[in-house]
Amino acid sequence: MGKAKAASQVPSKAEARKVNTSKPSKCENARPDESEGTVPLELQQKCLNIFRDALRPSVEDVTVLQEIKGCLFDRDFATAFGKEEYLRVYASRWSPSRALGYLQVLNDVQEYVLPNEDLERPQLSTQVPLEVVCLGGGAGAEVAALAGWWSVMSKSTPELLLRARFVDIAAWHTTVEALHKHCVTAPKLSQYASANAREANVPLLSEKTFSCKFQQQDVLQWPEDAMQSVISPTTKLVTLFFTLNELYSTSVPKAQHLLSQLTAAMSANSLLLVVDSPGTYSTVSFRGGEKRYPMLWLLDHTLLTDTARKAGDASTFRWEKVMSDESKWFRLPPGLEYPIELENMRYQIHLYRRLAAG
């Protein structure tokens, strides 16, 4: 567990310093980059309820939360992610806010992942499930986000199937399984619930529609054959949500090698989606030097320059960038309910499409 930072979604040191467990965050007046998003409030609340029911967050977790924050601030990731109770408290504290942010992100990139022309051919879409692989996705935010996003997609095309794989260095098996169970199981109702309430009480998705698998793996030490058993030619989307900068901070060469592995494993028209902290929060020093490089510069250099040069032809590009924004906000809308504090999410987002060449 000594390299738990290599694939776990970790709050920044600034986040680790804050101890607030009182009230949910309030929305402020939005600037153009501070959208509250377009995801219905009801769906966002359902996603929060999944965390509430699966992980049982409580203000009484404050002592454990402070212990976790201390470990994160000291970058003692082995301890922070080394106990089942720590994992539960971590996921119940930080993952719900990010899940809602990721839900908006998936909504924003939907036109690239599932173009309208594909949706108009349901017989093609239903024969082959959409396969998504989330690297560093063990803490559960991606589980709920994918479920929420897919619940909207499946309303128009019920036959659509989603197969998700989550890869992380920490032992998040229990968290992923608990969240998935509550995504595909109807919430428990009071024995006094009305007949109408019982009739309307359905799970977010059916178990057939949405399946999940978790694999514990340090992605910086990922054998080629093991990677190819997870990321196959049928994988449509690979995500790195608040993970890539941590990988770069651990080892720039190993992170670049991982991106090269993804280039080799992913097929034409598949997508790589990177979401991370914006600006100076995502800068990396190289080989111990004082100069710090933006994560985006390293990412673009590896995908858009190095992969073409390694193909033997500088004009033969293997990736194209189809969406990019260096600073966005997801702001929580008023009216959401959760036992402990929620936070807005500032992020950068970059979406790359694998080209046929190379």
C-alpha positions as CSV (number, residue, x, y, z in Angstrom):
1,M,0.0,0.0,0.0
2,G,3.0,2.3,-0.1
3,K,2.0,3.9,-3.4
4,A,-1.7,4.4,-2.7
5,K,-1.4,7.9,-4.3
6,A,-0.7,6.3,-7.6
7,A,-4.3,5.6,-8.4
8,S,-6.6,7.0,-5.7
9,Q,-8.6,10.2,-6.0
10,V,-7.0,12.4,-3.4
11,P,-8.0,15.8,-2.1
12,S,-5.4,18.5,-2.4
13,K,-3.5,19.7,0.7
14,A,-5.8,22.7,0.9
15,E,-8.8,20.3,1.0
16,A,-7.0,18.2,3.6
17,R,-6.6,21.2,5.9
18,K,-10.4,22.0,5.9
19,V,-12.6,20.4,8.5
20,N,-16.2,21.2,8.0
21,T,-19.1,18.9,8.6
22,S,-22.0,21.2,9.2
23,K,-24.1,22.3,6.3
24,P,-24.1,21.7,2.5
25,S,-22.3,24.3,0.4
26,K,-24.5,27.1,-0.9
27,C,-24.5,28.2,-4.6
28,E,-23.0,31.6,-5.3
29,N,-23.7,33.9,-8.2
30,A,-22.4,32.2,-11.2
31,R,-19.9,33.5,-13.8
32,P,-19.9,32.0,-17.3
33,D,-17.6,29.2,-16.1
34,E,-19.6,28.5,-13.0
35,S,-22.7,26.7,-14.3
36,E,-24.9,24.8,-12.0
37,G,-25.3,22.4,-14.9
38,T,-28.3,20.8,-16.6
39,V,-28.8,17.6,-14.7
40,P,-32.2,17.5,-13.0
41,L,-32.3,18.1,-9.3
42,E,-34.3,14.9,-8.7
43,L,-31.6,12.8,-10.4
44,Q,-28.8,14.5,-8.4
45,Q,-30.7,13.8,-5.1
46,K,-31.1,10.1,-6.1
47,C,-27.4,9.9,-6.6
48,L,-26.8,11.4,-3.1
49,N,-29.3,9.0,-1.6
50,I,-27.3,6.1,-3.0
51,F,-24.3,7.3,-1.0
52,R,-26.4,7.9,2.0
53,D,-27.9,4.4,2.0
54,A,-24.8,2.5,1.0
55,L,-22.2,4.3,3.2
56,R,-24.2,5.7,6.1
57,P,-22.4,9.1,6.4
58,S,-22.7,10.8,9.8
59,V,-21.4,13.9,11.5
60,E,-20.1,11.4,14.1
61,D,-17.5,10.4,11.5
62,V,-15.6,13.7,12.2
63,T,-12.9,12.0,14.3
64,V,-12.1,9.5,11.6
65,L,-12.3,12.2,9.0
66,Q,-9.7,14.3,10.8
67,E,-7.4,11.3,11.0
68,I,-7.8,10.7,7.2
69,K,-7.2,14.4,6.5
70,G,-4.0,14.3,8.6
71,C,-2.8,11.3,6.6
72,L,-3.6,13.0,3.3
73,F,-1.9,16.2,4.3
74,D,1.2,14.2,5.3
75,R,0.8,12.2,2.0
76,D,0.6,9.0,4.0
77,F,-1.6,7.3,1.5
78,A,-1.0,3.8,2.8
79,T,-2.6,4.7,6.1
80,A,-5.3,6.9,4.6
81,F,-6.5,4.0,2.4
82,G,-5.5,1.1,4.6
83,K,-8.6,0.6,6.7
84,E,-12.1,-0.4,5.7
85,E,-13.6,2.3,8.0
86,Y,-11.3,4.9,6.5
87,L,-12.4,4.0,3.0
88,R,-16.1,4.2,4.0
89,V,-15.7,7.6,5.6
90,Y,-13.5,8.9,2.8
91,A,-16.0,7.8,0.1
92,S,-19.0,9.1,2.0
93,R,-17.3,12.5,2.5
94,W,-15.7,13.4,-0.8
95,S,-17.2,11.1,-3.5
96,P,-20.8,12.4,-3.4
97,S,-19.9,15.9,-4.5
98,R,-17.6,14.6,-7.2
99,A,-20.2,12.1,-8.3
100,L,-22.6,15.0,-9.1
101,G,-19.8,16.9,-10.9
102,Y,-18.9,13.8,-12.9
103,L,-22.6,13.3,-13.8
104,Q,-22.5,16.8,-15.3
105,V,-19.2,16.0,-17.1
106,L,-20.7,12.8,-18.6
107,N,-23.7,14.8,-19.7
108,D,-21.4,17.3,-21.4
109,V,-19.4,14.7,-23.3
110,Q,-22.4,12.5,-24.2
111,E,-22.5,13.7,-27.9
112,Y,-18.9,12.3,-28.3
113,V,-19.5,9.1,-26.4
114,L,-22.8,8.3,-27.9
115,P,-23.4,10.4,-31.0
116,N,-27.0,10.8,-32.1
117,E,-26.5,8.7,-35.2
118,D,-25.6,5.8,-32.9
119,L,-28.6,6.3,-30.7
120,E,-30.8,6.2,-33.9
121,R,-29.5,2.7,-34.5
122,P,-30.6,1.0,-31.3
123,Q,-30.2,-2.5,-32.8
124,L,-26.5,-1.7,-33.1
125,S,-26.2,-0.1,-29.6
126,T,-28.0,-2.9,-27.9
127,Q,-25.9,-5.7,-29.4
128,V,-22.6,-4.4,-27.9
129,P,-22.7,-2.8,-24.4
130,L,-21.0,0.5,-23.9
131,E,-17.7,-0.4,-22.1
132,V,-16.2,2.2,-19.7
133,V,-13.0,1.9,-17.7
134,C,-12.3,4.3,-14.8
135,L,-8.7,4.5,-13.7
136,G,-8.4,5.7,-10.1
137,G,-12.1,5.2,-9.8
138,G,-12.3,3.1,-6.7
139,A,-13.8,5.7,-4.3
140,G,-17.2,5.3,-5.9
141,A,-17.9,8.7,-7.5
142,E,-17.8,7.3,-11.0
143,V,-20.1,4.4,-10.0
144,A,-22.9,6.8,-9.0
145,A,-22.2,9.2,-11.9
146,L,-22.3,6.5,-14.5
147,A,-25.5,5.1,-13.0
148,G,-27.2,8.5,-13.0
149,W,-26.1,9.3,-16.5
150,W,-27.1,5.9,-17.8
151,S,-30.5,6.1,-16.2
152,V,-31.3,9.1,-18.4
153,M,-29.9,7.3,-21.5
154,S,-31.9,4.1,-20.9
155,K,-35.2,5.9,-20.6
156,S,-35.2,6.6,-24.4
157,T,-33.5,3.3,-25.3
158,P,-34.1,0.8,-22.5
159,E,-32.1,-1.9,-24.2
160,L,-28.8,0.0,-23.9
161,L,-26.3,-1.8,-21.6
162,L,-23.4,-0.3,-19.7
163,R,-20.4,-2.3,-18.5
164,A,-18.0,-0.4,-16.2
165,R,-14.6,-1.4,-14.8
166,F,-13.0,0.4,-12.0
167,V,-9.2,0.2,-11.4
168,D,-7.5,1.5,-8.3
169,I,-4.5,0.7,-6.1
170,A,-6.5,0.8,-2.9
171,A,-8.9,-2.0,-1.8
172,W,-12.2,-0.4,-2.8
173,H,-14.0,-3.6,-3.6
174,T,-16.6,-3.2,-0.8
175,T,-17.3,0.4,-1.6
176,V,-17.8,-0.3,-5.3
177,E,-20.0,-3.3,-4.6
178,A,-22.2,-1.4,-2.0
179,L,-22.8,1.6,-4.3
180,H,-23.5,-0.6,-7.3
181,K,-26.0,-2.7,-5.2
182,H,-27.9,0.5,-4.3
183,C,-27.9,1.7,-7.9
184,V,-29.7,-1.4,-9.0
185,T,-31.9,-2.0,-5.9
186,A,-35.0,0.0,-5.0
187,P,-34.6,2.0,-1.9
188,K,-36.1,0.7,1.3
189,L,-39.4,2.3,2.2
190,S,-41.2,2.8,5.5
191,Q,-43.7,0.2,6.4
192,Y,-46.2,3.0,6.3
193,A,-45.4,4.1,2.7
194,S,-48.5,4.6,0.5
195,A,-49.4,2.3,-2.3
196,N,-48.4,5.0,-4.8
197,A,-45.0,5.4,-3.2
198,R,-44.4,1.7,-3.3
199,E,-45.4,1.6,-7.0
200,A,-43.1,4.5,-7.8
201,N,-40.2,3.0,-5.8
202,V,-37.9,1.6,-8.5
203,P,-34.1,1.3,-8.7
204,L,-32.0,3.8,-10.7
205,L,-31.1,1.0,-13.1
206,S,-31.7,-2.7,-13.5
207,E,-28.8,-5.1,-12.7
208,K,-28.9,-6.3,-16.3
209,T,-28.5,-2.7,-17.6
210,F,-25.6,-1.7,-15.4
211,S,-22.8,-4.0,-14.3
212,C,-19.6,-3.1,-12.4
213,K,-16.3,-4.9,-11.8
214,F,-13.5,-3.6,-9.6
215,Q,-9.8,-4.5,-9.9
216,Q,-7.1,-3.6,-7.4
217,Q,-4.1,-2.6,-9.4
218,D,-1.3,0.0,-9.3
219,V,-1.7,1.4,-12.9
220,L,1.9,2.6,-12.8
221,Q,3.0,-1.0,-12.5
222,W,0.5,-2.5,-14.9
223,P,1.7,-5.5,-17.0
224,E,0.7,-5.2,-20.7
225,D,-1.3,-8.5,-20.6
226,A,-3.2,-7.5,-17.4
227,M,-4.1,-4.1,-18.9
228,Q,-5.3,-5.6,-22.1
229,S,-7.6,-7.8,-20.2
230,V,-9.3,-4.7,-18.8
231,I,-9.0,-2.2,-21.7
232,S,-9.9,-4.1,-24.8
233,P,-10.7,-3.1,-28.4
234,T,-14.3,-2.8,-27.4
235,T,-13.7,-0.3,-24.7
236,K,-15.3,3.0,-25.7
237,L,-14.3,5.3,-22.9
238,V,-11.4,5.5,-20.4
239,T,-11.5,8.1,-17.6
240,L,-8.9,9.6,-15.4
241,F,-10.8,11.7,-12.9
242,F,-8.6,13.6,-10.4
243,T,-6.0,10.9,-10.9
244,L,-3.5,11.9,-13.7
245,N,-1.9,14.7,-11.7
246,E,-1.3,12.3,-8.8
247,L,0.2,9.8,-11.2
248,Y,2.5,12.5,-12.6
249,S,3.5,13.5,-9.1
250,T,4.5,10.0,-8.4
251,S,6.5,9.4,-11.5
252,V,6.4,11.4,-14.7
253,P,8.1,8.6,-16.8
254,K,5.7,6.0,-15.5
255,A,2.7,8.2,-16.1
256,Q,3.8,8.9,-19.6
257,H,4.3,5.1,-20.1
258,L,0.8,4.5,-18.9
259,L,-0.5,6.9,-21.6
260,S,1.6,5.1,-24.2
261,Q,0.0,1.8,-23.0
262,L,-3.4,3.3,-23.4
263,T,-2.5,4.5,-26.9
264,A,-1.6,0.9,-27.8
265,A,-4.6,-0.7,-26.1
266,M,-7.4,1.6,-27.2
267,S,-9.0,1.3,-30.6
268,A,-10.0,3.9,-33.2
269,N,-12.8,6.2,-32.1
270,S,-12.4,5.3,-28.4
271,L,-12.1,8.2,-26.0
272,L,-9.8,9.3,-23.2
273,L,-11.4,11.7,-20.7
274,V,-9.2,13.5,-18.2
275,V,-10.6,15.6,-15.4
276,D,-8.4,17.1,-12.8
277,S,-7.7,20.1,-10.6
278,P,-7.1,23.3,-12.6
279,G,-4.2,25.7,-12.8
280,T,-1.4,25.6,-10.4
281,Y,-3.0,22.7,-8.5
282,S,-1.9,20.5,-11.4
283,T,1.7,21.2,-12.0
284,V,4.5,18.7,-11.9
285,S,8.3,18.9,-11.4
286,F,10.4,16.7,-13.7
287,R,13.5,14.8,-12.6
288,G,13.7,16.8,-9.3
289,G,14.1,20.2,-11.1
290,E,12.7,23.4,-9.8
291,K,10.7,24.2,-12.9
292,R,7.1,22.9,-12.8
293,Y,5.2,21.9,-15.8
294,P,1.4,22.1,-16.2
295,M,-0.2,18.6,-16.3
296,L,-2.0,19.6,-19.5
297,W,1.3,20.4,-21.2
298,L,2.7,17.0,-20.3
299,L,-0.6,15.3,-21.4
300,D,-0.7,17.0,-24.8
301,H,3.0,16.5,-25.4
302,T,2.6,12.7,-24.7
303,L,-0.6,12.2,-26.7
304,L,-0.3,14.7,-29.5
305,T,3.4,14.8,-30.1
306,D,5.3,11.8,-28.7
307,T,2.8,9.2,-30.0
308,A,3.1,10.6,-33.5
309,R,6.9,10.7,-33.4
310,K,7.0,7.1,-32.1
311,A,4.8,6.0,-35.0
312,G,7.8,7.1,-37.2
313,D,5.9,9.9,-38.9
314,A,5.4,13.3,-37.3
315,S,2.3,13.8,-39.4
316,T,0.8,10.5,-38.2
317,F,-1.1,11.5,-35.2
318,R,-2.7,8.9,-32.9
319,W,-5.0,11.2,-30.9
320,E,-7.0,14.3,-31.5
321,K,-8.3,16.6,-28.8
322,V,-12.0,17.1,-29.3
323,M,-12.9,19.1,-26.1
324,S,-10.8,21.1,-23.7
325,D,-11.4,23.6,-20.9
326,E,-8.8,24.6,-18.4
327,S,-11.1,25.9,-15.7
328,K,-14.7,25.1,-15.0
329,W,-17.0,25.0,-12.0
330,F,-19.7,22.6,-11.1
331,R,-21.9,24.2,-8.5
332,L,-24.3,22.4,-6.3
333,P,-27.9,23.6,-6.8
334,P,-30.0,24.6,-3.8
335,G,-32.3,22.0,-2.4
336,L,-30.0,19.0,-2.2
337,E,-30.0,17.0,1.1
338,Y,-27.2,15.0,2.5
339,P,-26.2,14.2,6.1
340,I,-22.8,16.0,5.9
341,E,-21.3,18.9,3.9
342,L,-21.1,18.9,0.1
343,E,-18.7,21.0,-2.0
344,N,-18.7,22.6,-5.4
345,M,-16.1,21.2,-7.8
346,R,-13.6,23.2,-9.9
347,Y,-11.9,21.3,-12.6
348,Q,-10.2,21.2,-15.9
349,I,-11.5,18.8,-18.6
350,H,-9.8,17.4,-21.7
351,L,-11.3,14.8,-24.1
352,Y,-9.2,12.9,-26.7
353,R,-10.3,10.6,-29.5
354,R,-8.1,7.8,-30.7
355,L,-7.4,8.0,-34.4
356,A,-7.2,5.1,-36.8
357,A,-3.7,5.9,-37.8
358,G,-0.9,4.2,-35.9
